[in-house]
Amino acid sequence: MKKTALLFFLMINSLFINYQSSYSEANPFTVELARQFSSDIFYSNGVPFLQPVVKVVNLTSNTGFFSSAYVPSEVSKPYFRFSIEGMVGFVPDKFKSYTPSMPNEQYDPNSIGRYVSFSQNGLSIDTAGLIHYFFLNLMYDGIYGDHKGMITIPESSPTALGNQVTYFDIRHSALDSLVRAHPLYSTLEAYGLQDTVLNVVNSFPERFTLPSGGNINTLVAGVPQLIIGSYWGTELLLRFVPKVNLGSTIGDFSFWGVGLKHSLSQYFDRIPFESALQVVYQGTSLDNTVGVTNAKLKADANILNVNLHFSADIPKILTVFTGVSYESISIKSTYTYLLPVEVQYQLGLLDPPNTEPTPGFPGDQNPQVAKVNVSDNHFKFSLGVSRVIGPILLSGSLNITDMILLGFSLGYNF
């Protein structure tokens, strides 16, 4: 379970962009535009990049809740069942790629007022904001506008589960042509910004590499589970992994789950099968500091499963069970980061190959905060068999939804 639940959080680290050009010194407007544009790319592509991982985490986390629908209506003393719930998931190809989106914005003359204003004190210009807006206009014009085709977008890019190298190619020659064709170009001269804008686009990274995934085809995970019963035909389910530090790659991780299962068949006489309704709520938390820039990652997930399941005994042989589940997950993450070291090299913020600031190369001094909220929900059908041998419970299940998932359980009753 640790491996699968952590998959989402580990993959988010790869969302920040690698730039493929080099510069001898830092242009402050180029650096600021690189910060803003990398953030734009993050928000444009972060959700489709991570969505399949969220779905896989949801599916895997919600496996192994039941192996029989039978719950005694009353017992003379509580019973306990400790088990290890194993999961094996097979990732379909459709989860491994998505269509990337290039940040862009169509030019609107009415938008200039957000960056340029006149007052009694004279002309006031938000230069960095205006350059950023202007740059997004260039992207729109080169992709969709009058100069369509000068900027191209890859047809597909890997999700966190895929594996290929994809990048946005932003040629200086194309940018120069788009700048000179922009309706605002002549106005920039009046603002005294023509040369500034040309210098920025001509020193801007020509290639933004999109994150590649982990090439995940199969997921294998396990989680400890304790069931306590029963009171008025109701069982309590508990899952728990205390906060532990799993090293510099993962950081501090914790996982928990709690659920209630209530027998429905106890209200009916002489039916040939057992039935029960179950609700399970789970949560995970991750805190980590990663990389030489000490980026801070905090991520929390909330996972809900509601299922209706049935079972029937084949005496002295096994129990057959089946069920339908509604499952949902919501993940909220916050990433506080500086530009990656290799980006700082290329923008002239650091002197290669150092990772520490040196005289004249102060490094990135302005941390950014990126937030990603991702959610998913679906229905799942489960079919399985179980066998009790003395105090030992053995169980296996096939779970079908957007992917195929196998569940295995080894439990001990006491």
N, C-alpha and C positions, 0 to 999 in steps of 0.2 A: 504493500500500500504506500510505503514511503516513496518508493521509486516512481509510482504513477502519480501520486498527488503532487510530488515535487516537479513533475515534468513541465507543467504550466509555468511555474515560477522560475525554473531554470531557463526556459526558452525566452522569457521576456528580456533576459540580459542581452540577447543577440539582436534586439530591435534597433540598437543605435548604430548609426551609419558609419561606414568606412569610406574615406575619401581617397582618391587615387592620383592626386597631383601634388606638387611640392612648390613651396614659396620661400623666398629668401627672407622676407620680413613680414610682420603682421600688418595688414591693412585693417584698421578698426571697423570700417563699414563692411568689408568682406567677412570678417570674423562674425560680426553681429548677424549678417545675412545667413551665414552658414549655420549659426545657432537656430535662427528662426526657421530656416528651411528644413533642417534636420528634424525639428519639432513638428513641422507640418507633415513631413513624411511619416513620422511616428504615428500621428493621429489619423492620417489617411489610410494607413496600412496595418496598424497594430491589431485592430479587431479581427479582420479576415486572416491575418497571420496566426493569431492565437486561438480563434474560434474552434478549429478541429481538436486542439489539445483540450479545451474546456469540455467538449463533448465526450472525448475519450476518458478524461478524469471522472466526469459525471457517471458514465456507464460503468466504469470499473469500480468506483467507490460504492455504487449501489448494488453490488453483487454479493450473494451469500447471506441474505437476511433470513431466509426460511428454507427448510428441508422437509417440512411437514406442516399441515394446517392444524394438527391436533393440539389443543391446549386443555388440560383438565379443568373443570369448573371449580373444583376445590381439592386441596391436598392436605394431608395431616401435618406435613412439614415442607418447607421450601426445598426446591430442587435447583441444581446449578448445572450448567453445561458450558464448559470452556472449549473453544475451538479456534483453529487457525483457518481462515477463509482465504483460499487461493483463487486468483483470477488470471486468465490468459485471454487477451484480446487480439484480434486480427484486424489491422488497420487497412481499410479499403483505399484504393488509389485516389478516389474523389476527395479524400481528406488531405492529400499531399500537395495540392497546388491551389492557387487563387489568382484572380486577375488583379494586378497591382494598380494603384491609382497615383497619378502624379499630381501634387498640389498645384492648383491653378485658380485664377479668378478673372472673369471677363471685365474688361475696362469699362468703367462707368464714370463719366465726368463729374457726376454728383458726389462721388466718393472722395474726390481730392480734398474736399473741405475737412476731412478727418485728419489730414496731415499738414494742410496749409491754411493759415488764418491771417487776417489783417486786423490790426487794432491801432489805438492811438500811439502805441510804441513802435509801430511799423509791422513789417512782415515777420511772421513766425512760422518756421518749418520744422516738422518732425522728420529729419532727414532719414534716419534709420527706418522709420515706419513707411515713409514714402518709397524708399528703395525696395523694401520688402513687397509692398503692394505692386510696384512697377514690375518687379521680377515675376510675381505671380501672373500679371498680365501677359508677360512674355511667354510663359508656359502655356497659357490658354491659347494665345495667338498661334504658337508653333504646333499645338496639338489639334485644336478645333477651329481656329479662326482663319483669316485670309491667307496665312502662311502655313496652313496645315501640312504636316509632314516634316517640318524642319526639326521638330522635337518628336521623338517616337517613344512609345511605352511598350515594354515587353508584353507579349500576350499572356504569359503566366509567370508566376514566381512561387517558390516553395513556401508552404506553410511550415510551422514548427515541426511537422512530422515528415516533411519532404527533404529533398537533397539536390540542389543544383545552384549554380552561380548565376545570379540575375542582377542587372544594374540599370540605372537610369543614365543614359548617355546625353550630356549637355555640352555640345561643342561650342567653343568660344566663337568660331566663325558664324554659327547659327545665332548665338546670342547677339553678336554685333549687328547682324542684319535685322534681327527683330527689334533691337533697341532703336535703330535709325528709322524703322517703319512705324514705330509706335506713335499714336496721335499726340502724346504728351511730350515727345522728344524736343520739339522746338520750344515748348514752354520751359523745359528744364534749363535751357540756356538763360532765360529770363530770371530763373531762380539761382543761377550760377552753379548748377548741378550737373551739366552735361558731362564734363570731364570726370567728375566724381563717379557717376553712374558707369561710364565706359571703363574706368579703372577697376571698378568693383566686378563687373561681369567678365572682364578679361583676366582677372586673377581668381575667379571663382572655380572651385573644383569641377572638372569636366565629367567626372564619373562618381555617382553615388551608388555604392553597392548595397543591394537589399539583403536582409538577413537570410541565411540558409538554415535549413532545419537539421534535425538529428537523424534523418533517414530511418525512421521508426516503422518497422513492419509488424512487429509483435510486441505486446506489452505483457509482462509477467509481474504480479504483485501479490502481497499477502498482508492480512491484518488480523490481530488478535480480537476475539469476540467473546463476551460473557452473556449468557441468558439466565435470568432468574425468574422462577415461577412457583406457583401461579396464585393469583388472587382474583376471584370472581371470573375465572377464565381468561386472565390477562397475564402476559409475560412482559418482563422488562429486558431490553437489549442494551448492552453497553459496549462501546469500542473506545479505546484510549491509548494514545502514545504521548507521554509527557514531553515537555519541551526539552529537547536535547540539541547539543551542538554537533552537527554532522560534518564539521570541517569547513575550511575556507571557501570551498566551492558552493556549499549549500547554506551554511549558517545555522541559525536556531530555528528548529522546526517542531511543531506540535500538531496532534490530530486527535479528534474526539468524535463520538457519536452516541446518541441516545434514542431509543425507540420503544414503542408500545405495540403489542400484538394482542388482539382480542378475538376470542372464538365466537363465530357466528352460528356454527352448527349446534351449539349448546341450546339454542332457542327452538330447535326443530327436533321432532321425534322421528326415529327410524329412517333417517336419510342415509344412503349408502356411501357417503363421502364426508370428509371434514372440510370446513371453510373458515377463513379468518381474515380480518382486516388489520393492516399494519401501517404505522406511520413512523418514519425514522428521520431524524435531523442530525446532520453531521457538520463539522467545521474544521478548518485547517488554518494555521498561521505560520508565516515565514518572515524572519528578519535576518538581513544579511548585509555585509559590506563587501563589495567586490571590486577587483581591479586595482591598478596602481593609483587611480584617481579617487579611490575610496567611495565609490557610488553607493548610496543607501537604497536598499530595496525592502519594502514592507508590503506584504500581500496577505489577504484574508479571503477565505472561501466559505460560503454557506451552501449546503447541499440538502435537498429535501426529496424523500421518496414516500409515496403513498401507494400501497399495493393491496390487491385482493387476490388471495390464493386458495387453492383447493388441493386436497390429497386423498388418496385411497390406498388401503393396505392390501397387499397380496400376502395372506397369512404365511408366516415362516419363510418368506422369500425376500420381499422388499416393499418399500412405499413409493408410489408414483405421485409426483406433485407437479402442479402447474400454476401459473399466476400471470396477472397483467399489472404493470406498474406505471405510474406517472412519476417522472423524475425531473428535477430542475436543479440548476446550480447558478450561483452568482459569485463572481470573483472581483474584488476591488484591490487594486495595487497602486502603490505610489513609488516612483523612482526618482530620487534626487541625485543628479549626476553633473559632472563636467564633461566637456568634449573628450572623447577618447584620446589617449596619448598620441596615437599615430595621426589623428586629425590635427592635433596641436602642432606636430612636426610640420605638416603640410601647409598649415596656415601661418607658420612662422611664430607660433606662441612658445614653442620649446625648441631647444637646439639639439638636434639628433646627435647621438643616440641616448641622450639623458632622459630620465623620467622625473628629474627634479628641476625646478626653475634655476636658471643660471643668469648672470648679469646680462641685461638686455633682452632676456627671454623669460618674462614673468609667469608664463603658463596661463591657463584659463582661470580667471578669477570670479566668474559669474555662474554659479551653479543653476541648473534648470530643474524644474519639477514637472514630471510627466505622470499623468494619471490615466489608467485604463480600467474600465468597468466592462466585463464581459459576462454574458449570461447565455444559458441554453436550457431547453426543455424538450421532452419527448416521451413517447410511450414505449414500453418494452414488454415482450412476451417471453416467458420462461417455462421450460419443461425440464424435469429432472427425476432422478431416482435416489433413494437413500436406503441404508441398511443399518440396523442397530445390532451389534454383536457384543453382548454383555454390556459393559459401560461405554463401549466405543461406538461412535457414530461415524459412518462413512457416507459421503454424499457427492453427487456430481450433477451439473445442470448445463443446459444449452440456453443461452439468452440471445434473442433476436430483436434488433432494432435497426439503426443505420449501420451497424457493424455486428459481427458475430463475436460473442464472448462466451468462454467456457468458465464454469465455476467449480471449485473443488473444496470439500470441507472434511477436516479431520477433527473430531470432537471427543470430549470425555465427559460423561455424565456422573455427577456425584451429589 
